[in-house]
Amino acid sequence: MQTGGGKPRLWCDGFIAESYFLKEHPARITGTAWIGSAPDAERWRFTLFLITPARHPGDIPWHALVPALETRGWLSVFPERKEVKIRLNRIAPGR
């Protein structure tokens, strides 16, 4: 694994949503993320915490979920557990 500044350099090759907990608090989606360091990727678990609940996956405005470039504190990576947490619910409205 490459390092830069003492932290591992990882890349993500995609997310596969498997379970939707849209009516729970906090609303979230869990599944598999393909995370790796060149040249390999491994299966990791991810949890995506939504800003607001949705009734159905089709009601989620996917295009609006990407935080602004300068936004910090919404992504947590745990290499030792092979887990990623995406906490969109911690981003203030209007980003």
TORKE-881841 format. One record per atom (N, C-alpha, C, CB): residue in three letters; y, z, x. Coordinates in steps of 0.1 Angstrom, whole numbers, plus 2048, in hexadecimal, padded with zeros to 3 digits. Glycine has a CB too. Example, Ala and Ser with C-alpha at 12.3 -4.5 7.8 and 13.67 -1.06 7.14 Angstrom:
ALA7C784E884 ALA7D384E87B ALA7DF84E884 ALA7D385A871 SER7EA847880 SER7F5847889 SER80084F881 SER7FA83988D 
This chain:
MET7F4800808 MET800800800 MET80C800809 MET80080C7F6 GLN8157F7806 GLN8227F780E GLN82B80280A GLN8297E980C THR833806813 THR83C811810 THR84A80D814 THR83981E817 GLY85481280D GLY86280F810 GLY86A81C80D GLY868803808 GLY86F823817 GLY87682F815 GLY86C83A811 GLY88082E80B GLY85F83A815 GLY856844812 GLY84F842804 GLY85D851812 LYS8538397FC LYS84D8367EF LYS84582A7EF LYS8588367E4 PRO83982A7E8 PRO83181E7E8 PRO8388127E1 PRO8248217E1 ARG8368067E5 ARG83C7FA7DF ARG8317F57D6 ARG8407EF7E9 LEU8347F57C9 LEU82A7F17BF LEU8307E57B7 LEU8257FC7B6 TRP8277DD7B1 TRP82C7D37A7 TRP8237D479B TRP82B7C57AE CYS8297CF790 CYS8217CF783 CYS81F7C177F CYS82A7D7778 ASP8127BF77B ASP80E7B1777 ASP80D7B0768 ASP8017AE77E GLY8107BB761 GLY80F7BA752 GLY80B7C774B GLY8067AF74E PHE80E7C773E PHE80A7D2736 PHE8017CD72A PHE8177DA731 ILE7F87D5727 ILE7EF7D271B ILE7F07DE712 ILE7E07CF71F ALA7F77DD707 ALA7F87E86FD ALA7EB7EA6F6 ALA8047E56F2 GLU7E67F66F5 GLU7D97F96EF GLU7DA8026E2 GLU7D07FF6F9 SER7E380C6E3 SER7E58156D8 SER7F38176D4 SER7DE8236DB TYR7F68176C8 TYR8048186C3 TYR8058256BB TYR80880C6BA PHE80E82E6BF PHE81183B6B8 PHE81F83A6B3 PHE80F8476C2 LEU8228316AA LEU82F82E6A6 LEU83583769C LEU82F8206A0 LYS82D83F695 LYS83384868B LYS833857690 LYS82B84867E GLU82F85869D GLU82E8666A3 GLU83B8686AA GLU8228676AC HIS83E8756AE HIS8498796B5 HIS84587F6C3 HIS8528836AE PRO8488786CE PRO85086C6CF PRO8478606CC PRO85686B6DD ALA84D8566C7 ALA8468496C4 ALA8438436D2 ALA84F83F6BC ARG83683E6D3 ARG8328396E0 ARG82782E6DF ARG82D8446E9 ILE8258276EA ILE81A81D6EB ILE8138216F8 ILE82080F6EB THR8068206F8 THR7FE822704 THR7F5816706 THR7F582F703 GLY7F1815713 GLY7E880A716 GLY7E6809725 GLY7EE7FD711 THR7E37FD72A THR7DF7FA738 THR7EB7F273E THR7D27F2739 ALA7EE7F674A ALA7F87EF752 ALA7F07EA75F ALA8057F7756 TRP7F37DE763 TRP7ED7D9770 TRP7F77DB77B TRP7E97CA76E ILE7F57E5783 ILE7FE7E978E ILE7F77E779B ILE8037F878C GLY7FF7E37A5 GLY7F87E17B2 GLY8027E07BE GLY7F07D57B2 SER7FC7DF7C9 SER8037DC7D6 SER7FC7D07DB SER8047E87E0 ALA8037C67E1 ALA7FD7BA7E5 ALA7F07BC7ED ALA8077B17ED PRO7E67B57EB PRO7E47AA7E1 PRO7DD7AE7D5 PRO7DD79F7E8 ASP7DA7BB7D2 ASP7D27BF7C7 ASP7DA7C77BC ASP7C77C87CC ALA7D47C77B0 ALA7DA7CE7A5 ALA7CE7D679F ALA7E07C579A GLU7D27E279A GLU7C87EB794 GLU7CC7EE785 GLU7C67F879C ARG7C37F377E ARG7C67F7770 ARG7CC805771 ARG7B97F7767 TRP7D880776B TRP7DE81476A TRP7E081675B TRP7EC815772 ARG7E3822757 ARG7E7826749 ARG7F6826748 ARG7E1834745 PHE7FB82273C PHE80982373A PHE80C82972D PHE81081573B THR81783072C THR81C83571F THR82B83071E THR81B84471E LEU82E829713 LEU83C824711 LEU84182C705 LEU83C81570E PHE84B835708 PHE85283D6FE PHE85D8356F8 PHE85684A704 LEU85D8336EB LEU86782A6E4 LEU8738326E1 LEU8618246D8 ILE87E82B6E0 ILE88B8316DC ILE88B8366CD ILE8978276DE THR88582D6C5 THR8848316B6 THR87682D6B1 THR88F82A6AE PRO8718346A7 PRO8648306A2 PRO86582269B PRO86083B698 ALA85981D699 ALA858810692 ALA84C811688 ALA85680469C ARG84C80967E ARG84180A674 ARG835802679 ARG846804667 HIS8387F7681 HIS82E7EE685 HIS8327E8692 HIS82C7E267A PRO8287E469B PRO82C7DE6A8 PRO8357D26A6 PRO81F7DA6AF GLY8347CB69B GLY83D7BF699 GLY84B7C3696 GLY8387B768D ASP84E7D0693 ASP85B7D5691 ASP8627D969E ASP85B7E0687 ILE85B7D96A9 ILE8617DE6B6 ILE86A7D26BC ILE8567E26C0 PRO8767D46BE PRO87F7CA6C5 PRO87C7C96D4 PRO88E7CD6C2 TRP8717C36D7 TRP86C7C36E5 TRP8777BE6EF TRP8607BA6E6 HIS87E7B46EB HIS8897AF6F4 HIS8947B96F7 HIS88F7A26EE ALA8967C26EE ALA8A07CC6F0 ALA89C7D96F7 ALA8A67D06E2 LEU88F7D96FB LEU88A7E5702 LEU88D7E6711 LEU87C7E6700 VAL8917DB717 VAL8937DB726 VAL8A17E2728 VAL8937CD72B PRO8A07ED730 PRO8AD7F4733 PRO8B67EC73C PRO8AA80173A ALA8C37EF73C ALA8CC7E8745 ALA8C97EB753 ALA8DB7ED742 LEU8CC7E275C LEU8C87E376A LEU8CC7F0770 LEU8CE7D8772 GLU8D87F576D GLU8DD802773 GLU8D880E76D GLU8EC802772 THR8D080D762 THR8CA81975C THR8BF820764 THR8C481574E ARG8C082D765 ARG8B783476E ARG8AF83F765 ARG8BE83B779 GLY8A484376B GLY89D84F765 GLY89384B75A GLY8A6858760 TRP89183F757 TRP88883B74C TRP87A837750 TRP88E82F744 LEU87783675D LEU86A831762 LEU86583C76B LEU86B824769 SER859841768 SER85284A771 SER845844775 SER85085876A VAL842844782 VAL83683E788 VAL82E84978F VAL839832792 PHE82184A78B PHE818855791 PHE80C84E798 PHE81485F786 PRO80E84A7A4 PRO8038437AB PRO7F684B7AC PRO80783F7B9 GLU7F78587AE GLU7EB8617AF GLU7E38617A3 GLU7EF86E7B3 ARG7E985F797 ARG7E285F78A ARG7E1851785 ARG7EA867780 LYS7E684778C LYS7E6839787 LYS7EC838779 LYS7D8833787 GLU7F883D778 GLU7FF83E76A GLU80D83A76C GLU7FD84C765 VAL812834761 VAL821830760 VAL826836753 VAL823821761 LYS83183C753 LYS838841746 LYS84583A746 LYS839850746 ILE84883373A ILE85482C738 ILE85B83372C ILE85181D734 ARG86683A730 ARG86C843726 ARG87983D721 ARG86F85172D LEU878833718 LEU88382D712 LEU88B837709 LEU88082170A ASN883841704 ASN88A84B6FC ASN893854703 ASN87F8546F5 ARG894853710 ARG89E85B718 ARG8AB85371B ARG89785F725 ILE8AB847717 ILE8B783F719 ILE8C184070D ILE8B383071B ALA8CD843711 ALA8D8845706 ALA8DA8376FF ALA8E584A70C PRO8DC8386F2 PRO8DF82C6EA PRO8EB8246F1 PRO8E282F6DC GLY8EA8176F1 GLY8F480F6F7 GLY8F380D706 GLY9028156F4 ARG8E981470C ARG8E681471A ARG8F2812722 ARG8DC80971D 
